[in-house]
Amino acid sequence: MSNPLARRGFLVGGAVIGAGALVTACTSNEPAAQPSAAAAPSSAPAAGSGNDTPGEKVVIGFSAPAADHGWIAAIAKNAEAAAKQYTDVEFKPVEPTNDINAQISAVESLIAAKVSALVILPNDGQQLNQIARRASDAGIPVVNLDRVFPDKLSYRTWIGGDNYGMGVAAGHYIGKRLKDKGVANPVILEIQGIATLPLTQDRSKGFADALKTYGFSVTAQQDAQFTVESGTEVAGNLLQAHKKIDALWNHDDDQGIGVLAAIKEAGRNEFFMVGGAGSANAMRDIQAGTGVLEATVTYSPTMASSAVKLARLIAQGKGMSDLVENQVPQSITLASETITKENVAEYLPLGFES
C-alpha cells in the first residue's frame, strides 16, 4: 500500500477540487473566487493536481444495505458510477443486505480478499463496529459512509450528510414561513424515519432547536420507518388526530410518497409541507407547485460517489487539493440545502428516484 503522505489532489466529476468544494459542491450560487494577486509564501506546498491521471491499481470493496427504498438504491448506483470513472479502480461490491450478520460476513469476505480499501454503509454502525475495526487492524483503510461507527479506530475517514443540519434547515423554513404569515401557536407535525437511529434523533433535535428560535415547538411527532406504507399509515393517523395543521416536516422523501398519498386521500391542503433528502419525485412536486409540498432539505446519496473517490485517494496515498495537509481529512460533513420552487431546477439533476 502506498505511503499516505505521498501526494495531494482530489477529483470530482473530472475536475480537481478541494475539501471546501467537496462540502459545498452544487450548493452555492456565489461566483468562483478569483485568484489573489499576492504570491503564495515560498514555503507553502503547491496545491495537488492530476488525480484523474491513472495511478496505482486499487481494489475498493463496497458494502451497503439492500435497496429497499430509493435513497439506498441511489447510494449503490452512485458508488458504482464513481468507480467506473477510473481505469485504476477495481470495484468489488458484495451482496447488499439488511441482515446484520449477513453484512458482517460480506465484509469478512472483503477482508479475506485483501482489498485495498473498504467503503461501508452499515445497517447499524454500533453492530458493525467490530468488523470495521478488524478491517482497519488488518491494514485496510475503511471509508465509513453515513451511519457512523462509534469507534474512531474502526475507520480512516467518515463522510456523510448533516442530519442535525437537515432539521435546522427544515425548522428555519417552517419557522420563517409561519412568522411571515403571522401564525400564532401553530400546529406543527413531524414524521420521522426510524426513531431509534441516532441520525433521526439528530434531525429531530435540529428541527426543535431551529423552531425554538421562532418561539415554536413540535405539536406531535411520529416515526414512519422510511417506508411508503408506514408513511401512508402514520400520516393518515396524524391527519385524523389534528383537524387543523399549519406545517408538516417529513424526514424522508421516499416515505413521503406515502405521506403525500394520505394527504391527497384526506383532501387536506390547509398546511404546507417540507420533505427530506432531495428525491427527484419531491423536486418535481415542488416545481409543479400544485400540492402541499413546498420544499425539501438535502441529504444527497451523491455522498457515495465521494466515498469511493476518497477510498481511491487514501489507497493510492493521495490527499485533497487546496489543502496544505498531505492526507485526506478524517471527517467530512456535507451541507444540507433547502430546495424550493425558486432553485429546484438547479438541484433536479442530482435527485434520486423514489
C-alpha positions as a Markdown table, in Angstrom:
| # | Residue | x | y | z |
|---|---|---|---|---|
| 1 | Met | 0.0 | 0.0 | 0.0 |
| 2 | Ser | 1.4 | 3.5 | -0.9 |
| 3 | Asn | 2.6 | 5.9 | 1.7 |
| 4 | Pro | -0.5 | 8.0 | 2.7 |
| 5 | Leu | 1.8 | 11.1 | 2.9 |
| 6 | Ala | 2.7 | 10.9 | -0.8 |
| 7 | Arg | 0.6 | 13.2 | -2.9 |
| 8 | Arg | -2.4 | 15.5 | -2.9 |
| 9 | Gly | -5.4 | 16.3 | -5.1 |
| 10 | Phe | -9.0 | 15.2 | -5.3 |
| 11 | Leu | -11.1 | 14.5 | -8.4 |
| 12 | Val | -14.8 | 15.1 | -8.6 |
| 13 | Gly | -16.6 | 14.9 | -11.9 |
| 14 | Gly | -13.4 | 15.2 | -13.9 |
| 15 | Ala | -12.1 | 18.3 | -12.1 |
| 16 | Val | -9.7 | 18.6 | -9.2 |
| 17 | Ile | -11.4 | 20.2 | -6.2 |
| 18 | Gly | -10.6 | 20.7 | -2.5 |
| 19 | Ala | -12.2 | 20.0 | 0.8 |
| 20 | Gly | -14.3 | 23.1 | 0.8 |
| 21 | Ala | -15.5 | 22.4 | -2.8 |
| 22 | Leu | -16.4 | 18.8 | -1.8 |
| 23 | Val | -18.5 | 20.1 | 1.1 |
| 24 | Thr | -20.2 | 22.8 | -0.9 |
| 25 | Ala | -20.4 | 21.4 | -4.4 |
| 26 | Cys | -23.6 | 22.3 | -6.1 |
| 27 | Thr | -24.8 | 24.3 | -3.1 |
| 28 | Ser | -23.6 | 27.8 | -3.8 |
| 29 | Asn | -24.7 | 30.5 | -6.2 |
| 30 | Glu | -21.6 | 32.5 | -5.5 |
| 31 | Pro | -19.2 | 33.1 | -8.4 |
| 32 | Ala | -15.9 | 31.3 | -8.3 |
| 33 | Ala | -13.3 | 33.3 | -6.3 |
| 34 | Gln | -10.7 | 35.0 | -8.4 |
| 35 | Pro | -7.0 | 34.1 | -7.7 |
| 36 | Ser | -5.3 | 36.6 | -5.4 |
| 37 | Ala | -2.6 | 38.8 | -6.9 |
| 38 | Ala | -0.4 | 38.1 | -3.9 |
| 39 | Ala | 2.1 | 35.3 | -4.4 |
| 40 | Ala | 1.8 | 32.3 | -2.0 |
| 41 | Pro | 4.7 | 32.0 | 0.5 |
| 42 | Ser | 7.5 | 30.0 | -1.0 |
| 43 | Ser | 7.3 | 27.6 | 2.0 |
| 44 | Ala | 3.7 | 26.6 | 1.2 |
| 45 | Pro | 3.4 | 23.4 | -0.8 |
| 46 | Ala | 1.6 | 23.8 | -4.2 |
| 47 | Ala | -1.9 | 22.5 | -4.5 |
| 48 | Gly | -2.1 | 18.9 | -5.6 |
| 49 | Ser | -3.4 | 18.1 | -9.1 |
| 50 | Gly | -3.6 | 15.3 | -11.6 |
| 51 | Asn | -5.7 | 12.9 | -9.6 |
| 52 | Asp | -7.6 | 12.0 | -12.7 |
| 53 | Thr | -4.4 | 10.5 | -14.1 |
| 54 | Pro | -4.4 | 6.7 | -13.7 |
| 55 | Gly | -2.2 | 5.7 | -10.8 |
| 56 | Glu | -1.6 | 2.5 | -8.7 |
| 57 | Lys | -4.2 | -0.1 | -9.3 |
| 58 | Val | -6.5 | -0.4 | -6.3 |
| 59 | Val | -9.4 | -2.7 | -5.3 |
| 60 | Ile | -12.2 | -1.0 | -3.5 |
| 61 | Gly | -14.7 | -3.2 | -1.6 |
| 62 | Phe | -18.2 | -1.9 | -1.1 |
| 63 | Ser | -20.9 | -2.9 | 1.3 |
| 64 | Ala | -24.3 | -1.3 | 1.9 |
| 65 | Pro | -27.9 | -2.3 | 3.0 |
| 66 | Ala | -30.3 | -3.7 | 0.5 |
| 67 | Ala | -32.0 | -1.2 | -1.8 |
| 68 | Asp | -35.4 | -1.3 | -0.2 |
| 69 | His | -36.0 | 2.4 | -1.0 |
| 70 | Gly | -34.8 | 5.0 | -3.5 |
| 71 | Trp | -32.1 | 6.6 | -1.4 |
| 72 | Ile | -30.2 | 3.4 | -0.7 |
| 73 | Ala | -30.6 | 2.3 | -4.4 |
| 74 | Ala | -29.0 | 5.6 | -5.4 |
| 75 | Ile | -26.2 | 5.1 | -2.9 |
| 76 | Ala | -25.2 | 1.8 | -4.7 |
| 77 | Lys | -25.6 | 3.4 | -8.2 |
| 78 | Asn | -23.5 | 6.4 | -7.3 |
| 79 | Ala | -20.7 | 4.3 | -5.8 |
| 80 | Glu | -20.5 | 2.1 | -8.9 |
| 81 | Ala | -20.6 | 5.1 | -11.3 |
| 82 | Ala | -17.8 | 6.8 | -9.5 |
| 83 | Ala | -15.6 | 3.7 | -9.6 |
| 84 | Lys | -16.2 | 3.4 | -13.3 |
| 85 | Gln | -14.6 | 6.8 | -13.9 |
| 86 | Tyr | -11.2 | 5.3 | -13.1 |
| 87 | Thr | -9.2 | 2.7 | -15.0 |
| 88 | Asp | -7.1 | 2.1 | -11.9 |
| 89 | Val | -10.0 | 1.1 | -9.8 |
| 90 | Glu | -11.5 | -2.4 | -9.5 |
| 91 | Phe | -14.9 | -2.1 | -7.8 |
| 92 | Lys | -15.7 | -5.1 | -5.6 |
| 93 | Pro | -19.3 | -4.8 | -4.2 |
| 94 | Val | -20.8 | -7.5 | -2.1 |
| 95 | Glu | -24.4 | -8.6 | -2.0 |
| 96 | Pro | -26.4 | -5.8 | -0.3 |
| 97 | Thr | -28.4 | -7.0 | 2.7 |
| 98 | Asn | -30.5 | -5.7 | 5.6 |
| 99 | Asp | -29.4 | -8.6 | 7.8 |
| 100 | Ile | -26.6 | -7.5 | 10.2 |
| 101 | Asn | -25.0 | -10.9 | 10.3 |
| 102 | Ala | -25.0 | -11.2 | 6.5 |
| 103 | Gln | -23.4 | -7.8 | 6.2 |
| 104 | Ile | -20.7 | -8.8 | 8.7 |
| 105 | Ser | -20.0 | -12.0 | 6.7 |
| 106 | Ala | -19.9 | -10.0 | 3.5 |
| 107 | Val | -17.3 | -7.6 | 4.9 |
| 108 | Glu | -15.3 | -10.5 | 6.2 |
| 109 | Ser | -15.1 | -11.8 | 2.7 |
| 110 | Leu | -13.7 | -8.5 | 1.5 |
| 111 | Ile | -11.1 | -8.5 | 4.3 |
| 112 | Ala | -10.1 | -12.0 | 3.3 |
| 113 | Ala | -9.8 | -10.8 | -0.3 |
| 114 | Lys | -7.3 | -8.2 | 0.9 |
| 115 | Val | -8.9 | -5.3 | -0.9 |
| 116 | Ser | -7.0 | -2.0 | -1.0 |
| 117 | Ala | -9.8 | -0.1 | 0.8 |
| 118 | Leu | -13.3 | -0.6 | 2.0 |
| 119 | Val | -16.4 | 1.7 | 1.7 |
| 120 | Ile | -19.0 | 0.6 | 4.2 |
| 121 | Leu | -22.5 | 2.0 | 4.8 |
| 122 | Pro | -23.5 | -0.2 | 7.8 |
| 123 | Asn | -27.0 | -1.2 | 8.6 |
| 124 | Asp | -26.2 | -0.2 | 12.1 |
| 125 | Gly | -22.9 | 1.4 | 13.0 |
| 126 | Gln | -22.8 | 0.0 | 16.5 |
| 127 | Gln | -23.4 | -3.6 | 15.4 |
| 128 | Leu | -20.9 | -3.5 | 12.6 |
| 129 | Asn | -18.2 | -1.6 | 14.5 |
| 130 | Gln | -16.1 | -4.7 | 15.3 |
| 131 | Ile | -15.9 | -5.9 | 11.8 |
| 132 | Ala | -14.9 | -2.5 | 10.6 |
| 133 | Arg | -12.2 | -2.4 | 13.3 |
| 134 | Arg | -11.0 | -5.8 | 12.2 |
| 135 | Ala | -10.5 | -4.4 | 8.7 |
| 136 | Ser | -8.7 | -1.4 | 10.0 |
| 137 | Asp | -6.5 | -3.5 | 12.2 |
| 138 | Ala | -5.6 | -5.6 | 9.1 |
| 139 | Gly | -4.3 | -2.5 | 7.4 |
| 140 | Ile | -7.3 | -2.0 | 5.1 |
| 141 | Pro | -8.5 | 1.7 | 5.3 |
| 142 | Val | -12.2 | 2.0 | 5.9 |
| 143 | Val | -14.3 | 4.9 | 4.5 |
| 144 | Asn | -17.3 | 4.9 | 6.7 |
| 145 | Leu | -20.3 | 6.2 | 4.8 |
| 146 | Asp | -23.3 | 7.9 | 6.5 |
| 147 | Arg | -24.1 | 5.8 | 9.6 |
| 148 | Val | -21.1 | 6.2 | 11.8 |
| 149 | Phe | -19.1 | 3.6 | 13.6 |
| 150 | Pro | -18.8 | 4.6 | 17.3 |
| 151 | Asp | -15.1 | 3.7 | 17.5 |
| 152 | Lys | -12.9 | 6.1 | 15.5 |
| 153 | Leu | -10.2 | 3.4 | 15.3 |
| 154 | Ser | -12.7 | 1.4 | 13.1 |
| 155 | Tyr | -12.5 | 3.9 | 10.1 |
| 156 | Arg | -9.9 | 6.0 | 8.4 |
| 157 | Thr | -12.4 | 8.6 | 7.1 |
| 158 | Trp | -16.1 | 9.3 | 7.7 |
| 159 | Ile | -18.3 | 11.1 | 5.1 |
| 160 | Gly | -22.0 | 11.7 | 5.4 |
| 161 | Gly | -24.7 | 14.3 | 5.5 |
| 162 | Asp | -25.6 | 16.7 | 8.2 |
| 163 | Asn | -28.5 | 15.2 | 10.0 |
| 164 | Tyr | -28.7 | 18.0 | 12.6 |
| 165 | Gly | -28.4 | 20.5 | 9.7 |
| 166 | Met | -31.3 | 18.9 | 7.9 |
| 167 | Gly | -33.5 | 19.5 | 10.9 |
| 168 | Val | -32.2 | 23.1 | 11.3 |
| 169 | Ala | -32.9 | 23.8 | 7.6 |
| 170 | Ala | -36.4 | 22.4 | 7.8 |
| 171 | Gly | -37.1 | 24.3 | 11.1 |
| 172 | His | -35.9 | 27.6 | 9.7 |
| 173 | Tyr | -38.0 | 27.2 | 6.6 |
| 174 | Ile | -41.1 | 26.4 | 8.5 |
| 175 | Gly | -40.5 | 28.9 | 11.3 |
| 176 | Lys | -39.9 | 31.8 | 8.9 |
| 177 | Arg | -42.9 | 30.9 | 6.7 |
| 178 | Leu | -45.2 | 30.8 | 9.8 |
| 179 | Lys | -43.8 | 34.0 | 11.2 |
| 180 | Asp | -44.2 | 35.8 | 7.9 |
| 181 | Lys | -47.8 | 34.6 | 7.8 |
| 182 | Gly | -48.4 | 35.9 | 11.3 |
| 183 | Val | -49.4 | 32.5 | 12.6 |
| 184 | Ala | -49.5 | 32.3 | 16.4 |
| 185 | Asn | -49.4 | 28.9 | 18.3 |
| 186 | Pro | -49.1 | 26.9 | 15.1 |
| 187 | Val | -49.8 | 23.2 | 14.8 |
| 188 | Ile | -46.5 | 21.7 | 13.6 |
| 189 | Leu | -46.3 | 18.0 | 12.9 |
| 190 | Glu | -43.1 | 15.9 | 12.4 |
| 191 | Ile | -42.9 | 12.5 | 10.7 |
| 192 | Gln | -39.5 | 10.8 | 11.4 |
| 193 | Gly | -37.8 | 7.9 | 9.7 |
| 194 | Ile | -36.6 | 5.3 | 12.2 |
| 195 | Ala | -36.9 | 6.9 | 15.7 |
| 196 | Thr | -34.2 | 4.8 | 17.3 |
| 197 | Leu | -31.4 | 5.7 | 14.9 |
| 198 | Pro | -29.0 | 8.5 | 16.1 |
| 199 | Leu | -29.4 | 10.1 | 12.7 |
| 200 | Thr | -33.1 | 10.5 | 13.2 |
| 201 | Gln | -32.6 | 11.9 | 16.7 |
| 202 | Asp | -30.1 | 14.4 | 15.3 |
| 203 | Arg | -32.6 | 15.5 | 12.7 |
| 204 | Ser | -35.3 | 16.0 | 15.3 |
| 205 | Lys | -33.0 | 17.9 | 17.6 |
| 206 | Gly | -32.0 | 20.3 | 14.8 |
| 207 | Phe | -35.7 | 20.8 | 13.9 |
| 208 | Ala | -36.7 | 21.5 | 17.5 |
| 209 | Asp | -33.7 | 23.9 | 18.1 |
| 210 | Ala | -34.5 | 25.9 | 14.9 |
| 211 | Leu | -38.2 | 26.2 | 15.7 |
| 212 | Lys | -37.3 | 27.4 | 19.2 |
| 213 | Thr | -35.7 | 30.5 | 17.7 |
| 214 | Tyr | -39.1 | 31.5 | 16.4 |
| 215 | Gly | -40.9 | 30.6 | 19.7 |
| 216 | Phe | -42.4 | 27.5 | 18.1 |
| 217 | Ser | -42.3 | 23.8 | 19.0 |
| 218 | Val | -43.4 | 20.5 | 17.5 |
| 219 | Thr | -47.1 | 19.6 | 18.3 |
| 220 | Ala | -46.9 | 15.9 | 17.5 |
| 221 | Gln | -44.1 | 13.6 | 16.3 |
| 222 | Gln | -44.3 | 10.0 | 15.0 |
| 223 | Asp | -41.9 | 7.8 | 13.1 |
| 224 | Ala | -42.7 | 6.0 | 9.8 |
| 225 | Gln | -39.7 | 3.6 | 9.3 |
| 226 | Phe | -38.6 | 5.1 | 6.0 |
| 227 | Thr | -41.2 | 3.1 | 4.1 |
| 228 | Val | -44.1 | 4.3 | 1.8 |
| 229 | Glu | -46.6 | 2.1 | 3.6 |
| 230 | Ser | -45.7 | 3.4 | 7.0 |
| 231 | Gly | -45.7 | 6.9 | 5.6 |
| 232 | Thr | -49.3 | 6.5 | 4.5 |
| 233 | Glu | -50.4 | 5.0 | 7.8 |
| 234 | Val | -48.7 | 7.5 | 10.0 |
| 235 | Ala | -49.8 | 10.5 | 8.0 |
| 236 | Gly | -53.3 | 9.2 | 8.0 |
| 237 | Asn | -53.3 | 8.9 | 11.8 |
| 238 | Leu | -51.9 | 12.3 | 12.3 |
| 239 | Leu | -54.4 | 13.9 | 9.9 |
| 240 | Gln | -57.3 | 12.3 | 11.8 |
| 241 | Ala | -55.9 | 13.4 | 15.1 |
| 242 | His | -55.4 | 17.1 | 14.0 |
| 243 | Lys | -58.3 | 18.7 | 12.3 |
| 244 | Lys | -56.2 | 21.8 | 11.6 |
| 245 | Ile | -52.5 | 21.7 | 10.7 |
| 246 | Asp | -50.2 | 24.6 | 9.9 |
| 247 | Ala | -47.0 | 22.8 | 8.8 |
| 248 | Leu | -45.5 | 19.3 | 8.5 |
| 249 | Trp | -41.9 | 18.2 | 8.2 |
| 250 | Asn | -41.4 | 14.7 | 6.8 |
| 251 | His | -37.8 | 13.5 | 7.3 |
| 252 | Asp | -37.6 | 11.3 | 4.2 |
| 253 | Asp | -38.8 | 11.8 | 0.6 |
| 254 | Asp | -39.1 | 8.1 | 0.0 |
| 255 | Gln | -41.7 | 7.6 | 2.8 |
| 256 | Gly | -43.0 | 11.0 | 1.7 |
| 257 | Ile | -44.7 | 9.3 | -1.3 |
| 258 | Gly | -47.0 | 7.6 | 1.3 |
| 259 | Val | -47.4 | 10.7 | 3.3 |
| 260 | Leu | -48.5 | 12.7 | 0.2 |
| 261 | Ala | -50.8 | 9.9 | -0.8 |
| 262 | Ala | -52.5 | 10.1 | 2.6 |
| 263 | Ile | -52.8 | 13.9 | 2.4 |
| 264 | Lys | -54.4 | 13.6 | -1.1 |
| 265 | Glu | -56.8 | 10.9 | 0.1 |
| 266 | Ala | -57.9 | 13.1 | 3.0 |
| 267 | Gly | -58.4 | 16.1 | 0.8 |
| 268 | Arg | -56.3 | 18.3 | 3.1 |
| 269 | Asn | -54.5 | 21.4 | 1.9 |
| 270 | Glu | -54.7 | 24.0 | 4.7 |
| 271 | Phe | -51.0 | 23.4 | 5.5 |
| 272 | Phe | -47.6 | 23.3 | 3.8 |
| 273 | Met | -45.1 | 20.5 | 3.9 |
| 274 | Val | -41.3 | 20.2 | 3.9 |
| 275 | Gly | -39.6 | 17.0 | 2.8 |
| 276 | Gly | -36.2 | 15.5 | 3.4 |
| 277 | Ala | -33.3 | 14.1 | 1.3 |
| 278 | Gly | -34.0 | 15.6 | -2.1 |
| 279 | Ser | -35.7 | 13.0 | -4.3 |
| 280 | Ala | -36.5 | 13.8 | -7.9 |
| 281 | Asn | -40.1 | 12.9 | -7.2 |
| 282 | Ala | -40.3 | 15.5 | -4.4 |
| 283 | Met | -38.5 | 18.1 | -6.6 |
| 284 | Arg | -40.9 | 17.6 | -9.4 |
| 285 | Asp | -43.8 | 18.1 | -7.0 |
| 286 | Ile | -42.2 | 21.3 | -5.7 |
| 287 | Gln | -41.6 | 22.5 | -9.2 |
| 288 | Ala | -45.2 | 21.9 | -10.2 |
| 289 | Gly | -46.5 | 23.8 | -7.1 |
| 290 | Thr | -49.9 | 22.1 | -7.2 |
| 291 | Gly | -49.7 | 20.4 | -3.8 |
| 292 | Val | -48.8 | 21.0 | -0.2 |
| 293 | Leu | -45.1 | 20.1 | -0.7 |
| 294 | Glu | -43.2 | 23.4 | -0.8 |
| 295 | Ala | -39.6 | 22.4 | -0.1 |
| 296 | Thr | -37.2 | 19.6 | 0.7 |
| 297 | Val | -33.9 | 19.7 | 2.6 |
| 298 | Thr | -31.0 | 17.7 | 1.1 |
| 299 | Tyr | -29.2 | 14.6 | 2.2 |
| 300 | Ser | -27.8 | 13.6 | -1.1 |
| 301 | Pro | -26.8 | 10.0 | -2.0 |
| 302 | Thr | -24.1 | 11.5 | -4.1 |
| 303 | Met | -22.0 | 11.1 | -0.9 |
| 304 | Ala | -21.4 | 7.5 | -2.1 |
| 305 | Ser | -19.6 | 8.8 | -5.1 |
| 306 | Ser | -17.4 | 10.9 | -2.9 |
| 307 | Ala | -16.8 | 8.0 | -0.6 |
| 308 | Val | -15.4 | 5.9 | -3.4 |
| 309 | Lys | -13.2 | 8.8 | -4.6 |
| 310 | Leu | -11.9 | 9.2 | -1.1 |
| 311 | Ala | -11.2 | 5.5 | -0.8 |
| 312 | Arg | -9.2 | 5.7 | -4.1 |
| 313 | Leu | -7.2 | 8.6 | -2.8 |
| 314 | Ile | -6.4 | 7.0 | 0.5 |
| 315 | Ala | -5.4 | 3.7 | -1.1 |
| 316 | Gln | -3.1 | 5.5 | -3.5 |
| 317 | Gly | -1.6 | 7.6 | -0.8 |
| 318 | Lys | -3.0 | 10.9 | -2.1 |
| 319 | Gly | -4.7 | 13.8 | -0.3 |
| 320 | Met | -7.1 | 16.6 | -1.3 |
| 321 | Ser | -6.1 | 19.6 | -3.4 |
| 322 | Asp | -6.4 | 23.1 | -1.9 |
| 323 | Leu | -5.4 | 21.7 | 1.5 |
| 324 | Val | -1.9 | 22.2 | 2.9 |
| 325 | Glu | -2.1 | 18.8 | 4.6 |
| 326 | Asn | -1.0 | 15.7 | 2.7 |
| 327 | Gln | -3.8 | 13.4 | 3.8 |
| 328 | Val | -7.5 | 13.1 | 3.3 |
| 329 | Pro | -9.3 | 14.5 | 6.3 |
| 330 | Gln | -10.7 | 12.2 | 9.0 |
| 331 | Ser | -14.2 | 13.5 | 8.8 |
| 332 | Ile | -16.2 | 15.3 | 6.0 |
| 333 | Thr | -19.8 | 16.6 | 6.7 |
| 334 | Leu | -21.8 | 17.6 | 3.6 |
| 335 | Ala | -24.1 | 20.6 | 3.8 |
| 336 | Ser | -27.9 | 20.4 | 3.9 |
| 337 | Glu | -29.5 | 22.8 | 1.5 |
| 338 | Thr | -33.1 | 23.9 | 1.2 |
| 339 | Ile | -34.7 | 23.3 | -2.2 |
| 340 | Thr | -37.7 | 25.4 | -3.1 |
| 341 | Lys | -39.5 | 26.3 | -6.3 |
| 342 | Glu | -37.0 | 29.2 | -6.8 |
| 343 | Asn | -34.0 | 26.9 | -7.0 |
| 344 | Val | -35.3 | 23.4 | -7.8 |
| 345 | Ala | -34.2 | 23.5 | -11.4 |
| 346 | Glu | -30.5 | 23.5 | -10.4 |
| 347 | Tyr | -30.9 | 20.6 | -8.0 |
| 348 | Leu | -33.2 | 18.4 | -10.1 |
| 349 | Pro | -30.3 | 16.7 | -12.0 |
| 350 | Leu | -29.0 | 15.5 | -8.6 |
| 351 | Gly | -32.3 | 14.0 | -7.4 |
| 352 | Phe | -32.8 | 10.3 | -7.0 |
| 353 | Glu | -36.0 | 8.4 | -8.0 |
| 354 | Ser | -38.1 | 7.1 | -5.0 |
